[in-house]
Amino acid sequence: MQREESVKLIDPVIAKPRDTGLLLLGFKAWAVPALPESDLSMREQLTPATTRAVWNLRGRPDARVALTATEHASVRDALRALVRDLEANQLATVPQGPTDLGEISFVHPNGVVPAVFFVTGNLTIAVSNFGRENVEVLPFARVVDADLRARPAQARDGGLALTAERGGVRARPLFAAPDAYMRVLAPGSDLRKEDDTIFGATGDIEAFYIEPGRETYGTRIGR
């Protein structure tokens, strides 16, 4: 995709993102809700910041869907990375997708492999067809986006610590869980991570330690 086209659409969002108070730390692509009637068939750590998960749809041997997620320092960094991702796309144009999906989204047009690219929090996410049978990917992308933005309905106190350090907040799990990740929420703040410290919180900040299939832990600190 031509860089000028994506920059024209993404630059206004970089200037004023919808949700700068969301960070996802240590995220794994397979930590999202699974596709209905599907089985997780692949987990890949592609780079230190990028993971990919693939689901096979039951009863449809040629139907597979992949989700690739890359973690960045902030929402704005993720949006800048989306520009680069779209520039690397072989299609001359990737149309803008639904305006209510992520900060901004782009979808492959009809006639090519179904795929959607979007930013949620500090993640760039691609959901794409991964098999010979084409599968509609937008419904799954919407479920992923909504899940990652939500405040967990239930969370047990503890499991992670938030401490004020170096003008920011350090978030640290109290136990190791290989598939768990942290969801940090500070509405109205402009969050950014540097190493293991979070900067930019201007009010209360909440952190949740989320592992698929297990109890969620949560804690809060005031600023």
Residue pairs with C-beta under 8 A, 6 or more apart in sequence:
1 86
1 87
1 89
1 91
1 92
1 93
1 94
1 106
2 87
2 92
2 93
3 83
3 86
3 87
5 93
6 82
6 83
6 86
6 87
6 94
6 106
7 83
9 96
9 104
10 79
10 80
10 82
10 83
10 104
13 79
13 103
13 104
14 76
14 79
14 80
17 75
17 76
17 79
17 103
18 103
19 75
19 103
19 121
19 149
20 74
20 75
20 76
20 189
20 190
20 191
20 200
21 185
21 186
21 187
21 188
21 189
21 190
21 191
22 75
22 120
22 121
22 122
22 148
22 149
22 183
22 184
22 185
22 191
23 74
23 121
23 122
23 182
23 183
23 184
23 191
23 193
23 198
24 71
24 120
24 121
24 122
24 123
24 148
24 181
24 182
24 183
24 184
25 71
25 171
25 181
25 182
25 183
25 184
25 193
26 71
26 180
26 181
26 182
27 51
27 69
27 71
27 123
27 181
28 43
28 51
28 53
28 69
28 179
28 181
29 43
29 51
29 52
29 53
29 67
29 68
29 69
30 40
30 43
30 51
30 53
30 179
30 212
31 179
31 180
31 181
31 210
31 211
31 212
32 53
32 67
32 143
32 144
32 147
32 148
33 143
33 144
33 147
34 40
34 55
35 55
35 57
35 65
35 140
37 57
37 58
37 59
38 55
38 56
38 57
38 58
38 65
39 55
39 56
39 58
40 53
40 54
40 55
41 54
41 55
41 56
41 64
42 52
42 53
42 54
42 66
43 51
43 52
43 53
44 51
44 52
44 53
45 51
46 52
46 68
47 70
49 70
49 71
49 72
50 68
50 69
50 70
50 71
51 68
51 69
52 66
52 67
52 68
52 69
53 66
53 67
54 64
54 65
54 66
54 67
54 130
55 64
55 65
55 66
56 63
56 64
56 131
57 63
57 64
57 65
57 135
60 133
62 131
62 132
62 133
63 131
63 133
63 135
64 129
64 130
64 131
64 135
65 127
65 128
65 129
65 130
65 131
65 135
65 137
65 140
66 126
66 127
66 128
66 129
66 130
67 125
67 126
67 127
67 140
67 144
68 125
68 126
68 128
69 123
69 124
69 125
69 126
70 78
70 81
70 123
70 124
71 122
71 123
72 78
72 81
72 122
72 123
72 124
73 122
73 192
73 193
73 194
74 122
74 190
74 191
74 192
74 193
75 103
75 119
75 121
75 122
75 191
77 122
77 192
78 103
78 119
78 121
78 122
78 123
78 124
79 103
79 104
79 119
81 124
82 104
82 106
82 117
82 118
82 119
82 124
85 117
85 124
85 126
86 94
86 106
86 117
91 108
91 109
91 112
93 109
94 106
94 107
94 108
94 109
94 117
95 106
95 107
95 109
96 104
96 105
96 106
96 107
97 104
97 105
97 106
97 107
97 116
97 117
97 118
97 138
98 105
98 107
98 138
98 142
99 105
101 116
101 118
101 138
101 141
101 142
101 145
102 118
102 119
102 120
102 125
102 145
103 118
103 119
103 120
104 118
104 119
105 116
105 117
105 118
105 141
106 116
106 117
106 118
107 115
107 116
107 117
107 138
108 114
108 115
108 116
113 128
113 129
113 134
114 128
114 129
114 134
114 135
114 136
114 137
115 126
115 127
115 128
115 129
115 137
116 126
116 127
116 128
116 137
116 138
116 141
117 124
117 125
117 126
118 124
118 125
118 141
118 145
119 125
120 144
120 145
120 148
120 149
121 148
121 149
122 191
122 193
123 148
125 141
125 144
125 145
127 137
127 140
127 141
127 144
128 137
129 135
129 137
148 183
151 185
151 206
151 208
152 183
152 208
152 210
152 216
152 218
154 216
155 208
155 216
155 217
155 218
156 215
156 216
156 217
156 218
157 217
157 218
157 219
158 174
158 217
158 219
159 173
159 174
159 175
159 209
159 217
159 218
159 219
160 171
160 172
160 173
160 174
160 182
160 207
160 208
160 209
160 217
160 218
160 219
161 170
161 171
161 172
161 174
161 219
162 169
162 170
162 171
162 172
162 205
162 207
162 219
162 220
162 221
163 169
163 170
163 172
163 221
164 170
164 221
164 223
165 197
166 197
167 199
168 194
168 197
168 198
168 199
168 200
168 201
169 197
169 198
169 199
169 201
169 205
169 221
169 223
170 196
170 197
170 198
171 182
171 184
171 196
171 198
171 207
172 196
173 180
173 182
173 209
177 209
177 211
177 214
179 211
179 212
180 209
180 210
180 211
180 214
181 209
181 210
181 211
182 207
182 208
182 209
182 210
183 207
183 208
183 210
184 191
184 198
184 205
184 206
184 207
184 208
185 205
185 206
185 207
185 208
186 200
186 201
186 202
186 203
186 204
186 205
186 206
187 203
188 202
188 203
189 200
189 201
189 202
189 203
189 205
190 200
190 202
191 198
191 199
191 200
191 201
192 198
192 199
192 200
193 199
198 205
201 223
202 223
203 222
203 223
204 220
204 221
204 222
204 223
205 220
205 221
205 223
206 218
206 219
206 220
207 218
207 219
207 220
208 216
208 217
208 218
209 216
209 217
209 218
210 216
